[in-house]
């Protein structure tokens, strides 16, 4: 028990109902954030539980007189104000006559697990919102060609997962399949970011042009100067699928048509950062003055500025996509295949 409790994630308690004596392990004191030696009592432990969670736990009378104790997940507020999420489990011991005589329990810190689960839920919610509101799809592939699309994308193209796994070209219109059958594996072989622009079939009939951006990443740390002769870490791919013409490809009345008024100065700075452009670069590419670009990025010009469309057009031509997502927030992305180096603007 001492070895297990040394990780700081668990602690145990015991309560003898006949003598009234309660004992806490060293690990429980650490978990609760209390000095070891403080008088152990179930009421003290119960008082550290978040007020909104206290009704979940059994009170002292339920344990001592009714022999009731269960398994619960609750929040603890330590004396120093820090919060932890714990699983509480207990067991009551009975006399031969069926009377509760003692109880023991354990608390296990699951804060990291619960936070990870919450982050996963929020990530799934974000991806679902992007798919539904902006036709932007993001997923990870263990290798290429892509076949492990999310359910939202499969609904868009009207295919079952088994169909895509059997033929990775199935989402693409038939006339373009010979081109991408050769081109995509060739681009993937370099293990560098790239994008392709296939026309995808749609579930309701018809087709629409999309951009599929593929970004590789390694499952382990990159080796630089160490173990170069050993096997390389396997490469996975993040795939981002967006309408090729941005919001213009979406149905009339779609929320993404309201994206331009929502683009603020912070989004312009983010777009410029993605392109690695200076203020001078953006001024040159958009054909407006440096001071005007600076005012736009400081939100001093306002959405009605006559220079705003020129700046947005320059950024879009360089591969920036602005998308309106859940809650009216603006997502800023860069399409790798369309980046225009500063200083190459025609005219």
C-alpha positions in Angstrom: 0.0 0.0 0.0 2.9 2.4 0.8 4.4 1.8 -2.6 1.1 2.4 -4.4 0.3 5.5 -2.3 3.8 6.9 -3.1 2.4 8.0 -6.5 0.1 10.4 -4.7 -3.0 9.2 -6.4 -4.7 7.1 -3.8 -5.5 6.8 -0.1 -7.5 4.5 2.2 -9.6 4.9 5.3 -11.1 2.5 8.0 -13.9 3.1 10.4 -14.7 0.9 13.4 -18.3 1.6 14.4 -18.1 -0.1 17.8 -15.1 1.9 19.1 -15.7 4.9 16.9 -12.1 4.9 15.8 -11.2 6.1 12.3 -7.9 5.7 10.6 -6.6 7.4 7.4 -3.5 6.2 5.5 -0.7 8.6 4.7 -1.7 8.6 1.1 -5.2 9.8 2.0 -3.8 12.8 3.9 -1.7 13.7 0.9 -4.6 13.3 -1.5 -6.8 15.5 0.6 -4.1 18.1 1.1 -4.2 17.8 4.9 -1.3 17.5 7.4 -0.8 14.0 8.5 -1.9 13.5 12.0 -5.0 15.7 11.8 -8.0 13.9 13.4 -9.5 11.5 10.9 -13.3 11.7 10.5 -15.8 11.0 7.8 -17.4 14.3 8.4 -14.1 16.1 7.6 -13.7 14.1 4.4 -17.3 14.8 3.5 -16.8 18.5 4.1 -14.0 18.6 1.5 -16.3 17.4 -1.2 -17.5 20.1 -3.6 -20.9 21.4 -2.4 -22.6 20.4 -5.6 -21.4 16.8 -5.1 -22.1 16.2 -1.4 -25.6 14.8 -1.9 -24.0 12.0 -4.1 -22.1 10.6 -1.1 -23.7 8.7 1.8 -23.7 10.6 5.1 -22.3 9.1 8.3 -25.7 7.9 9.5 -26.4 5.9 6.3 -23.0 4.2 6.6 -23.1 3.4 10.4 -26.8 2.5 10.8 -27.9 1.3 7.4 -24.6 -0.1 6.1 -24.9 1.7 2.8 -21.8 2.8 0.9 -21.3 2.9 -2.8 -19.0 3.9 -5.6 -19.0 7.6 -6.7 -17.0 10.1 -8.7 -16.9 13.5 -6.9 -14.9 16.7 -6.8 -12.7 17.6 -3.9 -11.7 21.1 -2.9 -8.5 21.0 -0.9 -7.8 23.5 1.9 -5.4 25.3 -0.5 -8.2 25.8 -3.0 -7.0 23.2 -5.6 -9.6 20.9 -7.0 -9.2 17.2 -7.7 -11.6 14.6 -9.1 -11.7 11.3 -7.2 -13.5 8.0 -7.3 -14.7 6.9 -3.9 -15.3 3.2 -3.2 -16.1 1.5 0.1 -17.3 -1.7 1.7 -19.2 -2.3 5.0 -18.6 -5.3 7.3 -21.5 -6.9 9.2 -21.8 -9.0 12.3 -23.3 -12.5 12.2 -26.6 -10.8 13.2 -26.4 -8.5 10.2 -25.5 -5.3 12.1 -22.9 -2.9 10.5 -19.7 -3.1 12.5 -17.0 -1.4 10.4 -16.3 0.1 7.0 -13.3 0.7 4.8 -12.8 2.7 1.7 -10.4 4.0 -0.9 -10.1 7.2 -2.9 -8.5 7.2 -6.3 -7.4 10.5 -8.0 -8.8 10.4 -11.6 -8.4 14.1 -12.3 -6.1 13.6 -15.3 -8.4 10.9 -16.8 -11.5 13.0 -16.4 -9.9 16.1 -17.8 -8.6 14.1 -20.8 -12.1 12.7 -21.4 -13.5 16.3 -21.2 -10.9 17.5 -23.7 -11.8 14.6 -26.0 -15.5 15.5 -25.8 -14.8 19.2 -26.6 -12.6 18.1 -29.5 -15.3 15.9 -30.9 -17.8 18.7 -30.4 -15.5 21.2 -32.2 -15.0 18.8 -35.2 -18.7 18.1 -35.4 -19.4 21.8 -35.4 -16.8 22.5 -38.1 -18.3 19.8 -40.3 -21.9 20.8 -39.9 -21.5 24.6 -40.2 -18.6 25.0 -42.5 -18.1 21.6 -44.3 -14.6 21.4 -42.7 -13.5 17.9 -41.8 -10.5 16.9 -39.7 -9.3 13.4 -38.9 -6.1 11.3 -38.5 -4.9 8.6 -40.8 -2.4 5.9 -39.8 -1.2 5.9 -43.4 -2.2 7.1 -46.9 -4.2 6.8 -49.1 -7.0 8.1 -46.7 -9.7 5.7 -45.7 -10.5 6.4 -42.0 -12.8 9.4 -42.5 -15.2 10.6 -39.7 -18.9 9.9 -39.8 -19.7 13.5 -40.9 -17.6 13.2 -44.0 -19.1 9.8 -44.9 -22.5 11.4 -44.6 -21.4 14.2 -46.9 -20.4 11.7 -49.7 -23.1 9.1 -48.9 -20.7 6.2 -48.4 -20.3 3.5 -45.8 -16.9 3.0 -44.1 -16.6 -0.4 -45.7 -17.0 1.1 -49.2 -14.2 3.6 -48.6 -11.9 1.0 -47.1 -12.5 -1.2 -50.1 -11.8 1.7 -52.6 -10.1 4.8 -51.2 -11.1 6.6 -54.5 -14.8 6.1 -53.9 -15.5 9.6 -52.6 -14.0 11.2 -55.7 -16.0 11.6 -58.9 -15.1 8.8 -61.4 -13.6 11.1 -64.1 -10.9 12.3 -61.6 -10.0 8.9 -60.1 -7.2 8.0 -62.5 -5.4 11.3 -61.8 -5.5 11.0 -58.0 -4.7 7.3 -58.0 -1.3 8.2 -59.3 -0.8 11.6 -57.8 -1.6 11.2 -54.2 0.7 8.2 -53.4 3.5 10.1 -55.2 3.0 13.2 -53.0 2.7 11.1 -49.9 6.0 9.3 -50.5 7.9 12.5 -49.8 6.4 12.6 -46.2 5.9 16.3 -46.4 2.8 18.5 -46.2 0.8 18.6 -49.4 -2.7 19.3 -50.7 -4.9 17.9 -53.4 -8.0 19.3 -54.9 -10.4 16.5 -55.9 -14.1 16.9 -56.8 -16.1 14.9 -54.4 -19.4 13.2 -55.0 -22.2 14.3 -52.7 -24.8 12.1 -51.0 -27.8 14.1 -52.3 -26.5 14.0 -55.9 -24.1 16.2 -57.8 -20.5 17.0 -56.8 -18.4 19.8 -55.3 -14.7 20.8 -55.3 -12.8 20.3 -52.1 -9.2 20.7 -50.9 -7.6 17.9 -48.9 -4.6 19.0 -46.9 -2.3 16.2 -45.6 0.2 16.9 -42.9 2.5 14.2 -41.6 3.7 13.7 -38.1 5.7 11.0 -36.4 4.4 8.9 -33.6 7.7 9.3 -31.6 10.2 12.1 -31.0 12.1 13.1 -34.1 15.7 11.7 -34.1 18.3 14.3 -34.6 21.8 13.0 -34.4 20.8 10.0 -32.4 20.1 6.4 -33.6 20.0 7.5 -37.2 20.7 3.9 -38.2 17.7 2.6 -36.2 14.2 2.2 -37.6 12.3 5.5 -38.2 9.3 6.3 -36.2 6.1 5.5 -38.1 4.4 8.4 -39.9 0.7 9.3 -39.4 -1.2 11.9 -41.3 -3.6 14.7 -40.2 -6.1 15.3 -43.0 -8.0 18.6 -43.2 -10.8 18.8 -45.9 -12.3 22.2 -46.8 -14.5 23.5 -49.6 -12.1 24.7 -52.3 -13.8 28.0 -52.8 -14.4 28.7 -49.1 -17.8 29.9 -48.2 -18.8 30.5 -51.8 -19.2 26.8 -52.2 -21.8 26.5 -49.4 -25.6 26.8 -50.0 -27.1 30.3 -49.9 -28.0 31.4 -46.4 -25.4 29.1 -44.9 -23.9 30.7 -41.7 -20.4 30.8 -43.2 -21.6 33.6 -45.6 -21.5 35.9 -42.6 -17.8 35.2 -42.0 -16.4 38.4 -43.5 -18.0 40.9 -41.0 -16.8 38.6 -38.2 -13.1 38.8 -39.3 -11.4 41.0 -36.7 -7.9 42.4 -36.5 -6.7 39.4 -34.4 -7.7 37.1 -37.3 -5.8 39.2 -39.8 -2.7 39.0 -37.6 -3.2 35.2 -37.2 -3.5 34.9 -41.0 -0.4 37.0 -41.6 1.5 34.8 -39.0 0.4 31.6 -40.8 1.9 33.0 -44.0 5.0 34.4 -42.2 4.3 37.8 -43.7 5.3 41.1 -42.2 3.0 44.2 -42.2 4.9 45.4 -45.2 4.3 42.2 -47.1 0.5 42.3 -46.5 0.4 46.0 -47.5 2.3 45.3 -50.7 0.2 42.2 -51.6 -3.1 44.0 -50.9 -2.2 47.3 -52.5 -3.1 49.4 -49.5 -0.9 51.5 -47.3 1.1 50.2 -44.3 -0.7 52.5 -41.9 -4.1 51.2 -43.2 -3.1 47.6 -42.6 -1.9 48.5 -39.1 -5.2 50.2 -38.3 -7.2 47.2 -39.7 -5.2 44.8 -37.4 -5.8 47.2 -34.5 -9.6 47.2 -35.3 -9.4 51.0 -35.8 -10.9 50.9 -39.3 -14.1 48.9 -38.6 -15.8 46.3 -40.9 -17.0 49.0 -43.3 -13.5 50.0 -44.3 -13.1 50.2 -48.1 -9.6 48.7 -47.7 -10.8 45.5 -45.9 -11.9 43.6 -49.0 -8.5 44.1 -50.6 -6.7 42.8 -47.5 -9.0 39.8 -47.2 -8.6 39.1 -51.0 -4.8 39.2 -50.7 -4.8 36.7 -47.8 -7.3 34.4 -49.6 -5.2 34.4 -52.7 -2.2 33.4 -50.6 -4.1 30.4 -49.3 -5.9 31.7 -46.1 -9.4 30.4 -45.4 -11.7 32.1 -42.9 -14.5 30.0 -41.6 -17.3 30.8 -39.2 -17.7 28.1 -36.5 -19.8 27.5 -33.5 -20.6 30.5 -31.3 -19.7 33.0 -34.0 -16.0 32.4 -33.7 -13.8 32.6 -36.8 -11.4 29.8 -37.6 -8.2 30.7 -39.6 -6.5 28.1 -41.7 -3.8 28.0 -44.3 -4.0 25.9 -47.5 -0.4 24.7 -48.0 -0.8 24.1 -51.7 -1.9 27.7 -52.6 0.6 29.8 -50.7 1.8 32.8 -52.7 5.2 34.1 -51.6 5.2 37.8 -50.8 6.4 40.0 -53.6 4.9 37.8 -56.4 1.6 39.7 -56.7 0.7 40.3 -60.3 -0.3 43.8 -61.6 
